[in-house]
Amino acid sequence: MAFQLSTILQPSPRSRDSLILIENTGSSPWLQLLQSSLTYLKGATIVVVCVLYPAEDILPKTLGLTRVRVVDRTDDIPGYQDGENGIEEEVLRVLDEDPVVLIVDSADTICEDKQSHSATYNILKAWHANVLKRPSPSRLILPLRSNSRLLTLLITPSFSSSLVHLILHPPATLQNLAADYLTLPPPHSPAPKFWPIFSGLSTRGEGEPLLWGANGAGWGDEVVVEILIRSASGKRTVDRTLEGWRRSGPSTLEDLEELKQIWSRQQLMTNDTPDPMQNLPFNLSLTEAQQQSRAQVPLPYAHEGMAKRQPTASVAAGSILYDPDSADDIDEDDPDEDLDI
């Protein structure tokens, strides 16, 4: 089975996905997802801008260091690195003509250091414009917190016409959805029913309390990934799907161990539902011959037994026909008084 996550994390030379946003809650295992994507990248130089995490925490152990360049700014003091020593200029200097994958571990930290959302936006915009000049599959990967104010700025088409937006959800969100709302992801439930409920739960952040509550076990090695793809072809549509992810790679939602119980519960509900067609004294299904026989039966008359009223003699043009009833007050002196003409 082909997964969209595999296509995104392992891009082909023809890939046009120049911007990937990984929306996470901070505690979600987004680093494992990022490391999985770096493992399968071939033929591209990897530039890692370390602002919050050390490089050894971001790069997978099996990745060769010959094509990796690290811009380490974890020791920066806000207000003391400007001009030629600024982070924007240093990153632009290490980018070359080869296909490049630029990873910024924490754009929110840069925003805190700059104390300006517009300044951070302009820096990221300059980096993305430089990435666009490189051959495919060059891309800019930005992990962002779900509550980041930069998120609303970076998902706009003015920043990038194409976009891959990966939102990490705990499997407990789908468990809560199945238990409280009796709703499963498509195709097990209609998409118009599922997405509004799921989006509401995600926006309110109801998945995190389930993880860290009294009965929660925290994040495991499995993640539900919401994938939103906006192409650069000019279409005003966004493809939206859900897929699972484990340490071994992408998977279906049905293969996630933490979601096994909702599929088994759904199977039990399906088996326990009685068939309304069973134990009937008659058959509701007609064969083709029976359908043809039924079609040949003439329809009964609407008023069988009632004589058809014959029309009276023709009336001259312009005449008024008036049949008085019991409610009329007939005046012999003025018989036309009750006529409303």
C-alpha positions, -999 to +999 in steps of 0.1 A: +000+000+000+013+034-010+014+060+018+013+098+013+038+100+042+063+079+023+060+102-007+065+132+015+094+119+036+111+103+007+108+128-021+116+121-057+137+144-079+105+157-094+090+166-060+077+202-057+070+203-020+093+232-010+078+238+024+069+212+051+054+223+084+054+198+112+028+210+138+033+194+172+026+199+209+062+199+219+059+165+237+049+147+206+076+125+189+082+149+160+120+144+162+116+107+154+094+116+124+120+141+112+149+117+117+130+091+096+127+116+067+164+124+069+174+087+068+159+083+033+170+115+017+195+109-010+216+133-031+207+164-011+228+184+013+212+187+048+216+220+065+204+220+102+199+252+120+202+244+157+186+270+179+170+250+207+184+214+203+219+201+198+227+186+164+231+151+178+195+151+190+182+160+156+203+140+132+199+102+131+228+081+142+230+063+108+232+094+088+266+101+072+281+134+081+297+141+047+266+159+034+255+175+066+262+211+076+253+224+110+246+260+119+248+259+157+232+289+174+223+273+207+247+296+226+234+329+210+225+358+233+197+379+219+209+413+208+246+404+203+245+387+169+236+412+142+249+421+108+274+397+093+272+374+123+234+372+123+217+339+119+201+349+086+234+357+069+252+326+082+225+303+069+225+319+035+263+315+033+262+278+038+235+272+011+250+261-022+238+251-057+232+215-048+198+202-037+195+213-001+172+204+028+171+232+053+158+223+088+152+249+115+146+231+148+127+260+164+114+290+145+096+300+177+129+304+195+141+327+168+110+347+171+115+350+209+151+362+203+141+387+177+110+398+197+092+403+164+070+381+143+075+402+112+113+400+115+112+362+119+087+359+090+111+379+067+141+357+077+121+325+070+109+340+037+144+348+026+155+312+034+126+297+016+132+319-015+168+307-015+157+271-013+133+276-042+163+284-064+179+250-057+172+219-078+145+195-066+139+180-041+151+211-021+128+220+008+125+239+040+113+219+070+099+238+100+087+222+132+062+245+150+042+243+182+004+241+178+000+274+197+027+292+176+016+326+163+039+320+133+018+292+121-010+314+108+016+334+089+034+305+073+004+286+060-007+315+038-001+312+000+018+345+002+046+327+020+046+296-002+021+285-030+027+248-022+025+235+013+027+202+031+013+206+066+017+176+090-002+178+122+007+152+149-022+138+170-021+113+198-041+081+191-061+089+222-079+115+201-094+089+178-102+067+208-121+095+224-139+102+192-150+066+188-161+062+225-179+095+230-191+104+195-193+069+179-174+082+149-145+066+132-122+080+105-132+077+069-141+054+052-157+039+083-177+071+088-188+098+063-162+125+059-186+154+063-195+140+098-160+131+109-139+161+100-159+188+119-159+168+151-122+158+147-112+194+140-131+207+170-114+182+193-080+190+179-085+228+181-095+225+217-064+203+224-085+175+240-059+149+231-032+160+254-052+158+287-061+122+277-024+114+275-013+130+308-045+124+329-050+099+356-053+070+331-030+084+305+002+067+295+018+096+277+031+096+241+042+063+228+059+053+195+028+057+175+013+089+160-018+098+140-006+122+113-031+146+097-018+155+062-028+186+044-014+192+010-018+224-011-003+221-045+012+250-065-009+243-096-033+271-088-062+249-076-079+262-045-082+228-029-064+211-001-061+174+002-067+161+037-061+126+050-051+107+081-023+081+083-005+064+111+032+065+119+054+042+139+092+040+144+093+015+115+077+040+092+042+050+079+013+026+085-025+025+082-046+035+112-058+000+115-023-013+121-016+010+151-016-010+183-032+018+203-062+018+180-068-019+178-096-017+204-118+008+184-117-014+153-126-046+173-154-027+191-167-015+158-167-051+145-186-063+175-212-036+171-216-046+134-220-082+143-245-076+171-268-054+150-298-076+139-307-078+103-342-063+098-347-085+067-345-117+087-375-138+098-400-120+076-430-140+064-425-125+029-397-118+005-388-081-001-365-089-030-381-095-064-366-114-092-364-098-127-394-119-138-414-108-108-406-072-115-418-075-151-450-092-140-457-064-115-451-038-141-478-054-164-505-051-138-529-023-148-534+005-123-569+008-108-591+037-116-589+066-092-627+068-088-640+034-098-678+031-097-685+068-100-701+080-131-681+104-151-697+138-152-706+149-187-700+185-197-731+206-201-740+225-232-715+250-244-716+284-228-714+315-248-681+335-244-682+361-217-710+344-196-707+340-159-717+307-143-728+310-107-741+282-086-756+295-053-750+275-021-766+276+013-743+303+026-754+328+000-779+355+009-801+357-022-818+389-025-847+388-050-845+425-057-807+424-064-796+389-072-761+400-083-753+416-049-733+385-037-712+383-069-677+396-065-667+404-100 
